[in-house]
Amino acid sequence: MSDDLKTHTIGIIMNGVTGRMGMNQHLLRSIIPIMEQGGVKISADEVIMPDPILVGRNAAKLEKLSEQTGIEKWTTDLDKVLADDDYQIYFDALRTDLRPDNIKKAVAAGKHIYCEKPTALNTPDAVELHEIAEEKGVKHGVVQDKLWLPGLAKLRQLRKQDFFGKILSVKADFGYWVFEGDTIPAQRPSWNYRKEDGGGIILDMFCHWRYVLDNIFGEVQRVSCLGTTHIDKRYDEKGEEYEATADDAAYAIFELEEGIVAQFNSSWTTRVRRDDLVTFQVDGTKGSAVAGLRKAWIQPHSATPKPVWNPDVDSDHDFHEDWILLPDQQEFDNAFKIQWELFLRHVVKDEPFRWNLLEAAKGVQLAEIGYEASEKREWIDVPSLT
């Protein structure tokens, strides 16, 4: 490494990294790889180097994670590290109900904010976080990782190329079977299924669907939704039965700009028979595309088959063969890591970063409207937060 290399070392308070998301996506797959690659390269002679400290409530878990990763600094004393000027960024991957108070403390300490979604359990609290961050003058961002998934990146590129023509509809099918936890351990934490702890698939996934729809297809204008709890008894990490009070499936229709209709099924009680754990199908006048997490297939108008309906005979037509697999025309890094690098550039070099706490509040707003639409069995308009 050149002696002339200018290195911006930036301290990051990583709160909640003993949890699934904080540890896997943010620490192991984002911050550590950034450090291992030599930082975020700004130019041939300038880089940004993260300097993380691991924060949580369980000292034993933190110590074990420190040994696993080689990151020596960790603490259970959040207040002490918030008072340390060596750390400029506060990152939050805690449970949703714990997030607002900690973000407020971090803002008061003058830290820049980067956090997981949802940022709060309700829209006013989420909007307040944006307002106090703006008033304090700190920079702020929210994780909106799916925008950098290869599959969605390909859909966005197709739209820029006018492949679809006029977009008519978007269909998304997300989810998989989350085991109840009695005979087979559940692969998601038990708090996800307790509404009183901030659980629920509408609160979780509608925050994602808001930024996916707004950024790729068109702003959401109206919502119809049915949320339900299909499985009302589950077993926690200790094997003890508990009442599942949160919704585990949601069936929604979103009306977007320009008359686009989006139908999104989200479920932790479905078994997968599709190309991926989530698939998006976009139908337009000139062509259609289907994308999973990484792959995408297209069917242009000129290559669209002309099926004939006849349920009285078996069909030997393989409709999957009518689609063309898009090649990878670029390399795709981890989506969480990409956004981390953009946020670090935003903090250090003041580069634009539009995925802020107001965008986070829009996601919370859509979740609240989804719950309202489900309860009232009505279409609900989505008012502007700006």
Buried (B, 14 or more C-beta within 10 A) or exposed (E): EEEEEEEBEBBBBBBBBBBEBBBEBBBBBBBBBBBEEEBBEBEEEBBBBBBBBBBBEEEEBBEEBBEEBEBEBBBBEBEEBBEBEEBBBBBBBBBBBBBBEBBBBBBEBEBBBBBBBBBBBBBEBBBBBBEBBBEBEBBBBBBBBBBBBBBBBBBBBBBEEEBBEEBBBBBBBBBBBBBBBEEEEBEBBBBBBBBEBBBBBBBBBBBBBBBBBBBBBBBBBBBBBBBEBEBEEBBBEEEEEBEBBBBBBBBBBBBBEEEBBBBBBBBBBBEEEEBBEBBBBBBBEEBBBBBBBBBBBBBBEEEEEEEEEEEEEEEEEEEEEEBBEBEEEEEBBBBBBBBBBBBBBBBBEEEEBEBBBBBBBBBBBBBBBBBEBBEEEEEBEBEEBE
